[in-house]
Amino acid sequence: MELSATIRGVAYRFDSVKDVLARANPPKSGDDLAGVSARDAVERVAARAVLADLTLAELREHPVVPYEADELTRVVEDELDAAAFKAVAHLTVGQFREWLLDGATTGATMRAVAAGLTPEMAAAACKLMSNLDLMTVGAKAEVVVRANGTLGLPGRLSSRVQPNHPTDDVEGILASTREGLAYGCGDAVIGVNPATDSAESTAAILRALDDLLRRNEVPTQHCVLSHVTVQLRALQLGCPMDLMFQSLAGTEAANRAFGIDVALLDEAWATMKAKTSNRGPNVMYFETGQGSALSSQAHHGADQVTLEARCYGLARRYRPFLVNTVVGFIGPEYLEDGAQISRAALEDHFMGKLLGLPMGCDACFTYHASMGQDELESLKVLLGAAGCCYLMSLPVGDDIMLNYQSTSFHDIPTVRRLLGKRPTPEFDAWLAARGIADGATPGPRFGDVEVLR
């Protein structure tokens, strides 16, 4: 296996496949912080030339964290579909990229090989693609899942209503929820980030949301994004729970920093399959974000794009209903500006979809990042065009609890109208029956919270 390339008479040699993957990555402040990025643009080109000639079989043989050292690597390797892998193993990364972009390669074809791909393969292809390439393949890679609604169908764009409240005031949460629903948002999930990570608070919020949704016959799902152990205790209190949530990272050590491991996730999944209040079969919700492993010093010298792909390799074990990359929330130490945040969003969406996941994105930025409102709005349109399953939605796009800028309730119907997209079929019918909207067209009760009892 040759890990060198010569450009203009200068030889560039790389120590390992992990080194090639890192140095082929587009510029990221997180990779700079970790000391794994290319020293200059020419070395980046050399790394991409080497990467393009590696086969998918060679990538499988060289995961960025060894099998014996990491349970995520073991999960991916032990569960890899042999027949699906055999169909693409001989391809170089460059050939794999061309195959993905080929007009004859359909979403169904990509789904057939998804279970045979490792995260490193998805990350490698990603590094050789332009933003438009990522959008083109992401739009083809349809992933359909079901809970109380059906997510991921072609021509659809869903949203999560995020009715956070800084004191977990239930009436405040319900007021934001009603507003979001009245603007046609919330068909992916009504998902609350709690201020108090307790089983009692989690259960109280879920009971209130469940009552609101049932009373108004809203065909969506609810979730409180407390730690998975807290949600398991909340279930013991007898509360309804449509989806169980957990943040994921790309290495075993980084997940330990989150207070989780595969055994705990297995327990959560088994519990939800037995106790979920949604119609199913998909019952889990995961969030990720580039830089999480580096922030806990658990990146093993790997780049943040490859580690993000490894999050998705773990997530697919649990056949989730939602996976959300919170792309700008971790801060400029990892994604410095609008260009890096936008690139990361398209990367994450592409890699997750390629690996068989229903990908959404919180297109967002913290206030100390170099990104503006115009750039954020452009990113939402790019994601919608790329086939992103869902975006966030919250009052005026400003989260008063988490203190960051995201997508507003008004943005979702605007992007739908612009791109000719609709909500999930079940939610679409509910909006029409309530006079809130007819597809992407506002109805007579659009924005009227009194439509909800």
Secondary structure, 3 states (H helix, E strand, C coil): CCCEEEECCEEEECCCHHHHHHHCCCCCHHHHHHCCCCCCHHHHHHHHHHHHHCEHHHHHHCCCCCHHHCHHHHHHHHHCCHHHHHHHCCCEHHHHHHHHHCCCCCHHHHHHHHCCCCHHHHHHHHHCCCHHHHHHHHHHCCCCEECCCEECCCCECEEEECCCCCCCCHHHHHHHHHHHHHCCCCCCEEEECCCCCCHHHHHHHHHHHHHHHHHCCCCCCEEECCCHHHHHHHHHCCCCCCCEEEECCCCHHHHHHCCCCHHHHHHHHHHHHHHCCCCCCCCEEEEECCCHHHHCCCCCCCCHHHHHHHHHHHHHHHCCCEEEEECCCCCCCCCCEHHHHHHHHHHHHHHHHHCCCCEEEECCECCCCECCHHHHHHHHHHHHHCCCCEEEEEHHHEECCCCEECCECCHHHHHHHHHCCECCHHHHHHHHHCCCEECCEECCCCCCHHHCC
